[in-house]
Amino acid sequence: MKTRKLGTGGLEVSALGLGCMGMSFSYGAVADKSEMIALIRKAVESGITFFDTAEVYGPYTNEELVGEALAPFRNKVAIATKFGFDVGGIANGLNSRPEHIRKVVEASLKRLRTDTIDLLYQHRVDPNVPIEDVAGTVKDLIQEGKVKYFGLSEAGVKNIRRAHAVQPVTALQSEYSLFWREPEAEILPVLEELGIGFVPFSPLGRGFLTGKITAETTFASNDFRNSVPRFNAENRTANMALVDLLNNIATEKEATPAQIALAWLLAQKPWIVPIPGTTNPERFNENIGAVDVELTADDLKQIEEATSKITLHGERYQPANAKLIDR
């Protein structure tokens, strides 16, 4: 597995990470714990060294899963987790007060079975707490040896700059894929300027770019995609043009649409590390195969020209969740 560097502080991880959220949160029925432990350990054996979780995934159960699965390999991997919501639940609102950050970190360390969190993200910017106070608290935790690197998630340009001035930000995690390209306008240039790595979540468009989802697909009643405007049947039909494009390129490259989507992301910048998630070992094998898919300059130009003619329909979040995104 190839590696990449996030930020300038020395964090080097596999070119693809593994997003663990869907193993216990958000996408319908919770997967079997023993099977997910086996999948995480298969990822380590395959060369994945970067694993993403958060206290709110479950809540709490995803950190426990990741901690148990990675305990035998702890010195070989980097674990990223997040704070930022009150009492562990998204519905409880934001809370990045310094005392709360410390409380969350102590609990996360226990669930993850570790003495140090490799990468600690603020899950969402809290408008009620100055970002300087957040960065300063994490800086103290780094000095105490409880955290190694500081990250932000879905933060805007102003807060990235303000936080970075207090404690260097190693990575920003935000949604980015051929299905959502908003970060290209302002975020990516600032990250490049400041030497901050980028960790795209939902790099496969929450499954849409795999080509396995159609207008007829039905989701489990507790799958959050039921409430995402971009995933209603009408918008899925309208957005199939993008999947068709990926299918065509995949055929030429003897790859899959998912591999093309991930290879496209990897080709954008050398400091981008996508974290596709899955509960399926076959899909995992497919995803890591993207590292070996080479897209030439002509391929990337072809994709750019084709996507510029495609209008995507539907917002990526329902209004209530969209309010949590820093602008």
C-alpha positions in Angstrom: 0.0 0.0 0.0 1.3 3.4 -1.0 1.5 6.1 1.7 0.8 9.8 1.9 1.7 12.6 4.3 -1.1 14.7 6.0 0.2 18.1 6.9 3.7 19.0 7.6 4.1 17.6 11.1 5.0 14.1 10.2 1.8 12.2 10.0 2.2 9.6 7.2 -0.6 7.1 6.5 -1.8 4.7 3.8 -3.0 6.4 0.6 -6.5 5.2 1.5 -8.0 5.1 5.0 -11.0 3.2 6.3 -14.0 5.1 7.4 -15.6 3.0 10.2 -18.8 5.0 10.8 -21.1 2.8 8.7 -20.1 -0.3 10.7 -22.3 0.9 13.6 -24.1 4.0 12.7 -26.2 5.8 10.1 -26.6 3.2 7.2 -29.4 1.0 8.4 -28.9 -2.2 10.5 -25.8 -2.4 12.6 -23.3 -4.9 11.2 -22.2 -7.9 13.2 -19.4 -6.9 15.5 -17.2 -9.9 15.0 -17.4 -9.5 11.2 -16.5 -5.9 11.5 -13.5 -6.7 13.7 -12.4 -9.2 11.1 -12.8 -6.6 8.3 -10.8 -3.9 10.2 -8.0 -6.4 10.8 -8.2 -7.5 7.2 -7.6 -3.8 6.3 -4.5 -3.7 8.5 -3.2 -6.9 6.8 -3.9 -5.2 3.4 -1.7 -2.2 4.4 -4.3 0.3 5.6 -2.9 2.3 8.5 -5.5 5.0 8.9 -8.8 4.4 10.6 -11.6 7.0 11.2 -14.2 7.0 13.9 -15.9 9.5 16.3 -17.6 9.4 19.7 -21.0 10.2 18.1 -20.9 7.1 15.8 -23.2 4.8 17.7 -22.8 6.9 19.9 -19.7 5.4 21.5 -20.0 1.9 20.0 -17.9 2.6 17.0 -14.9 3.8 19.0 -15.2 0.7 21.1 -15.3 -1.5 18.0 -12.3 0.3 16.5 -10.4 0.1 19.8 -10.9 -3.6 20.1 -10.2 -4.4 16.5 -6.9 -2.4 16.4 -5.6 -3.2 19.9 -3.2 -5.9 18.6 -1.8 -3.5 15.9 -1.9 -0.2 17.8 1.7 0.7 17.1 1.3 0.1 13.4 -1.8 2.3 12.7 -3.1 5.8 13.1 -6.6 6.3 14.7 -8.6 9.5 14.1 -11.6 10.4 16.2 -13.7 13.5 16.9 -15.3 15.6 19.6 -17.8 18.4 19.2 -21.3 17.3 20.1 -22.9 17.4 23.5 -23.2 14.2 25.5 -22.2 12.2 22.4 -25.3 12.8 20.3 -25.7 14.9 17.2 -29.3 15.7 18.3 -27.9 17.2 21.5 -26.2 20.0 19.7 -22.7 21.3 19.5 -20.3 21.6 22.5 -16.6 22.4 22.0 -16.1 24.1 25.4 -12.6 23.3 26.6 -13.7 21.3 29.6 -16.0 19.2 27.4 -13.2 18.5 25.0 -11.1 17.2 27.8 -13.9 15.0 29.1 -14.5 13.5 25.6 -10.8 12.8 25.0 -10.5 10.9 28.3 -13.5 8.8 27.4 -12.3 8.2 23.8 -8.9 7.1 25.0 -10.5 4.4 27.1 -12.9 3.2 24.4 -10.0 3.2 21.9 -7.8 1.3 24.3 -4.9 3.6 23.8 -2.8 6.2 25.5 -2.7 8.7 22.6 -5.2 9.7 19.9 -3.2 10.1 16.6 -5.5 12.7 15.0 -8.2 14.5 16.9 -10.8 16.4 14.9 -13.3 19.0 16.0 -16.3 17.4 14.4 -18.1 20.6 13.6 -17.2 24.2 14.4 -19.0 25.5 17.5 -20.1 29.1 16.9 -20.4 29.6 20.7 -16.8 28.8 21.4 -13.9 30.8 19.8 -11.9 28.5 17.6 -8.8 29.8 19.3 -10.0 28.2 22.6 -10.6 24.9 20.8 -7.2 24.9 19.1 -5.5 26.0 22.4 -7.1 23.1 24.3 -6.0 20.6 21.7 -2.5 22.2 21.8 -2.4 21.5 25.5 -3.6 17.9 25.0 -0.8 17.5 22.5 1.8 18.8 24.9 0.4 16.4 27.5 0.9 13.4 25.1 -2.8 12.5 24.9 -3.1 13.7 21.3 -0.6 13.8 18.5 -2.2 15.9 15.7 -5.1 18.3 15.4 -7.8 18.3 12.7 -11.0 20.1 11.8 -14.1 18.7 10.0 -16.3 20.8 7.7 -14.6 24.0 8.8 -14.6 27.1 6.6 -11.6 29.2 5.5 -11.7 31.8 8.3 -11.8 29.2 11.1 -9.2 27.1 9.4 -6.8 30.1 9.4 -7.7 31.1 13.0 -7.2 27.6 14.4 -4.0 27.0 12.4 -2.5 30.2 13.9 -2.8 28.7 17.4 -2.1 25.0 16.7 -1.0 23.7 13.3 -3.9 21.9 11.7 -2.7 18.6 10.3 -5.8 17.7 8.3 -9.3 18.9 7.3 -12.0 16.3 6.9 -14.9 17.3 4.6 -17.1 15.7 2.0 -15.4 15.7 -1.4 -16.0 13.5 -4.5 -17.2 13.8 -8.1 -20.6 14.0 -6.4 -19.7 17.0 -4.3 -16.9 19.3 -5.5 -17.5 22.5 -3.5 -14.1 22.3 -1.6 -12.3 23.1 -4.9 -13.4 26.7 -4.8 -11.9 28.0 -1.6 -10.9 25.1 0.7 -8.3 23.3 -1.3 -6.3 26.4 -2.2 -6.1 27.4 1.5 -5.1 23.9 2.6 -2.3 23.9 0.0 -1.1 27.3 1.1 -1.0 26.3 4.8 0.3 22.8 4.3 -2.8 21.0 5.6 -3.8 17.6 4.4 -7.3 16.8 3.2 -9.3 13.7 4.2 -12.5 13.4 2.0 -15.3 11.6 3.6 -18.1 10.0 1.5 -15.6 9.8 -1.4 -18.0 7.5 -3.2 -21.0 9.8 -2.8 -22.5 7.7 0.0 -22.5 4.8 -2.3 -24.0 6.5 -5.3 -20.8 6.5 -7.4 -20.4 2.7 -7.1 -23.2 2.3 -9.6 -25.0 0.0 -7.2 -27.8 2.5 -6.4 -30.6 3.3 -8.8 -33.9 5.2 -8.6 -35.5 1.9 -7.6 -33.2 1.2 -4.7 -34.8 1.2 -1.3 -32.9 2.0 1.9 -33.5 0.7 5.4 -35.9 2.8 7.5 -33.1 4.0 9.7 -30.7 4.8 6.8 -30.0 8.5 6.9 -30.0 8.7 3.1 -33.8 8.6 3.3 -33.7 12.2 4.5 -31.0 13.4 2.1 -32.5 15.4 -0.8 -29.9 14.2 -3.2 -31.1 10.7 -2.6 -34.8 11.0 -3.4 -35.8 8.9 -6.4 -36.2 11.9 -8.7 -32.8 13.2 -8.0 -31.2 9.8 -8.2 -32.6 9.4 -11.7 -31.3 12.8 -12.8 -27.9 12.2 -11.4 -27.4 8.8 -13.1 -25.5 10.7 -15.9 -22.5 10.9 -13.6 -22.6 7.1 -12.9 -22.9 6.4 -16.6 -19.7 8.5 -17.2 -17.9 6.5 -14.5 -19.1 3.3 -16.0 -17.7 4.2 -19.4 -14.3 5.2 -18.1 -14.2 2.0 -15.9 -14.8 -0.1 -18.9 -11.9 1.5 -20.7 -9.6 1.1 -17.7 -10.8 -2.5 -16.8 -11.8 -1.1 -13.4 -15.0 -0.4 -11.5 -16.9 2.9 -11.2 -15.9 3.0 -7.5 -12.2 2.6 -8.4 -12.4 5.4 -10.9 -14.1 7.7 -8.4 -11.4 7.0 -5.8 -8.5 7.2 -8.3 -9.8 10.6 -9.5 -9.7 11.8 -5.9 -6.2 10.5 -5.4 -5.1 12.2 -8.6 -6.2 15.7 -7.4 -3.5 16.3 -4.8 -0.7 14.2 -3.2 -1.9 15.2 0.2 -5.5 13.9 -0.2 -6.3 10.7 1.7 -9.9 9.4 1.1 -11.6 7.3 3.7 -14.2 5.1 2.0 -16.2 3.0 4.3 -17.8 -0.4 3.9 -19.1 -3.4 5.8 -18.5 -5.7 2.8 -15.1 -7.5 2.4 -15.6 -7.6 -1.4 -16.3 -3.9 -1.6 -13.2 -3.3 0.6 -11.0 -5.2 -1.8 -12.5 -3.2 -4.7 -11.8 0.1 -2.9 -8.2 -0.6 -2.2 -7.7 -1.6 -5.8 -8.2 2.0 -6.7 -4.7 2.8 -5.5 -3.4 0.8 -8.5 -5.6 2.6 -11.1 -3.7 5.2 -13.0 -5.6 8.1 -14.5 -3.5 10.0 -17.1 -3.6 13.7 -17.7 -5.8 12.9 -20.7 -8.1 10.8 -18.6 -8.5 13.6 -16.0 -9.1 16.1 -18.8 -11.8 13.8 -20.3 -13.5 13.5 -16.9 -13.4 17.3 -16.3 -14.9 18.1 -19.7 -17.6 15.5 -19.3 -18.6 16.4 -15.7 -18.7 20.1 -16.6 -21.7 19.2 -18.8 -23.5 17.4 -16.0 -25.8 19.2 -13.5 -26.2 17.4 -10.3 -29.5 17.7 -8.5 -30.4 17.8 -4.8 -28.7 19.1 -1.6 -26.3 16.9 0.2 -27.9 17.4 3.6 -31.4 18.2 4.9 -31.6 21.8 6.2 -31.2 20.9 9.9 -27.9 19.2 9.3 -26.7 21.8 6.8 -26.8 24.4 9.6 -24.0 22.6 11.3 -21.6 23.3 8.4 -19.2 26.2 8.9 -19.2 28.7 6.0 
